[in-house]
């Protein structure tokens, strides 16, 4: 799946990112060295209403406490002007991308409109891989000209660990919170999110949420209805749902899919061979 050019980005993405860069240039001149996007937006045609914009900002220095105060104000202003889509990301120096994500020191970042200094949840192996393979440069050096750390084994192991810890815990939470687990948004989150990780374990390559759904339709044909529901919510939220009168069945089908997906993913202990062909539908 191709990576869109800057000119092919949706208008709202261009507007938000341009405002981000302009505000930084005005209030912290010289700080912003590079601005890059990753995630589903790095796959052509995969940004939908409700999608987040995921950024990585490369700075010329480690932000000081005074810089952080200004960054907090910048993101508050962006949120005020664009409550949606959510603009999530973090600030690192270029050298951080050349090393393991686990070695990145505490840094400023924003998630779901919450700005903080610490370890951003997207500072992980998959983000480095998305930047390398499907990242979009809006400012500064092209990503192909930046040294970005990459290790197939580490990416594989961290993905399995995510399934075995975070996603298992989410399955347990869904059993205890049936109302929330019955919502359409839960189907999008789980029926696309969990297969997205298994797609990576099987193919060795990242994909978008919708790409993971299309792959899961073929990989788990007996769960096709709930996968289709996840795709519907993401891509056509106003379209008819086969679960409209049966939210409890949607929850049961979602839990069944996620239980199988998590177990299958955790059982994949060896990364795929380099160059292994993937499903062209992804």
N, C-alpha and C positions, 0 to 999 in steps of 0.2 A: 504494500500500500504506500502510495507516494506521500511525501511531506509537502504541505502547501508552502508557497512562497509568501513573503510578507504582503505582496499585493493581493493575494488570494484570501487573506484572513478576513473574517467577518468584520463589519464596520465597528461594532461595539468593542471588539478586541483591539482594533487599531486605536480607537478613541481612548480607551482606558490606559493602554500601555504608553501612548504618546503623552497623555497627561502625567503619568507617573514619571517619565523621563524629564518632562519639562519642569515639573515641580522640584525634582532633585537638582536639576541644573540651576534653577533659580535660587533655591534655599541652601543647597550644599554643593556649590560649584566644584567640579573636579572629583567628586566622590564616585560617580557612576562611570565605570569603565565598560560595562557590558550589560545587556539585558536580553535574556533568552526565555523561550517558552518551551514547555514539555507537557507530557500527558496526552489525552485524547486529541487535543488541538493539533498535535504533530502528525496526525493522520488525516489525509485529505477527505473532506466531507463529514468528519466525525464530530464537529462542534455543533451542539443542539441547544435549543432553549433549555435553560437549567444547568448547562455545563459550567464548570468552573474554568477560570483562566489561571493556569499554574505557571509561575515565573521563577526564574533564578536571576538575581541581580549580582553582578560581579563588581566589587568595589576596589578602588585604588589603594585602600588602607582599611585596617580594622576600624569600624565606627567607634568613636569615643562616646562617652555618656551624653555629651551635648549633641552629637550626631544622632544618637538614638532618640532623643527627645524630638528632634526635627522629623525623623523618620516616622515616629508615632503620629505626629500632626499631619504628615503627608498622607498616610494611609487613612486617617480619620476623614480627611477631605475627599479622598477617592471614594470611600464608602458613602459619604454624604451625597456625592454626585452620581454614583452608580451603586445603589444598594444590591443590584444584581447585574451581571453575574458576579459571584464571589471571586475576589482577586487574592489568591493564596500564593505565598512564596517566601523566599528567604534571601539573605545577603551573605555572600562569602567572597573571599579573595580568589584570584585565579589559581593560585597554588593549591587551594583546597581541592579543586577538581582533579588535580593530578594524583591525589592520594585517596585512601580509603574514606568513605563517608564517616565511618566510626571514629576517625581521627580528627574530624572537623571540630574546632573549639566552639564554645557557645557563641551564638550569633543572633542578630535580630531576625524576626520573621513574623508573618501574619497568617492566620488560619481562621476561617469563618468569622472574619472581621475582628479577630482578637489579636492584637499586636503584643509581642513579648520578646524577651531575650532568653535564649536557652538552646535547646536542641529541637529543631523543627522536625515534624514527623516525616517530611518528604526528603530529609537528608539521609538517603539510603541507596543501596546498590541499584535499585531499579530506576531511580531518577538519573543517576549517572549514565546508565545504559540508554535511557530515553533521550537524554541530551546528545549522546554520541550518535545514536542511530536515527532519531526523529526530531531532534531539537530545531527550533527556529530562532535565528539571531535577529534581533531588532536594533541592537546598538553594540558597537565594539567589534572585536575579533569574531570572525566566523568560527563556529564550533569546531569545524574540521581543522582549524589552525590552533586549537587549544588542546593541550595534553589532558585527556580525561581518563582517569583510572578505570580499568575494566578487568574483571576476573570472572570467568564463566562459573567456576566452582563456588565462589563466594555468592554470586547472584543466585545460583540454584539453591544453596543452603539457606540463605536468608529468606527466599521465597517459601521454601518448605517450612521454615520456622514460623513465618507469618501465618501460614495456614494452620499450623499445629498449636499456635498460641492465640493470636487475636481472633481468627475465624472460628476456632472451637469455642472460645468464650462468647462470641456473638451468637452462636447456635444455642448455647445454654441460656443466654439472655432472652432469646426469642421464645423459648419454652416458658419462661416466667412472665413474659410481657406479650400475651397473645394479641391484644388489640393493636399494638404498634406493629407487630410482625404480620398482621393481616392487611396493612395498608398497601396501596399500589407502589408507593415509594420504596417500601421494603423489598418488593419484587425486583425493582430496577437495581437497587443496591446489591442484593445478594445473588440474584440469578445472573447478573453480569459480572459483579466484582469478584466472586470466588472463582468462577471459570477463567477469569482473566489471568489469575495466578497459575492455574493448571495449564493453560495454553502456553505460558512462558516455560513451565517445566517440561512440557512435551516438545515444543518447537525450538526453545532457546531464544525466542524473539518476543519482544513486547508487542502488544496490540492495544487498540482502543477498547472502551467498554462495549460499544456496539460490535466491534470486531470479535470480541470474546463471545458475545451472544450468538453471532452467526456461526462461530466455530462450535459452540456448545450445542446448537441445534443438531449438528451432525454427530458430535461426540457422545451426546446423551439423548438419543431420539425418543426414549421413553419418558423424558422430562421436557419434551418439546413445548408443551402448552405453557408451562411456567416461564421458560426462556423467552417465548414469544411475548408473554406478558411484560417481562422486563424490558424487551426491546420496544414494545408499544409505549410504555410509560416514558422511556427516554426519548423516543423519536416522534411519537404521535400521541401525546398525552390526552388529547381530546377524542381519540378514537374509541370505538366500542371495546369492552373487555369481556372475555368469556367468563370472568370471575365476578362480574358486577353484582350478582345476587348471592355470591358464595364467598365472602372474604375469608371465612374459616378454611375453606378448601384451598384458597390461594396460599394461606399460611402453611398448611400441611404439605402442599406440593413444594413450596419453597424450602421448607426444612428438609424434606426428602432429598431434593436436588443437592442442597448445600452439604448435607451429611455425606452423600456419595462423593461429591466433588472433593471435599476436604480429605476424606479417607484415601481417595485415589491419589491426590496430589502428594500427601505425606508419604505414600508408599513408593514414590518415584525418587529413588536414592542416587541415581546416576544421571548427570546432565546429558542432553542429546549430543551426538557427535557434531563438531563444527560443520556448518554448511548443510545440515540436514534440511531437506525441503519441507516447507510448511504448507498449510492449506491455503490455496490462492484466495479463498473467500475472506481471509483475515487481512 
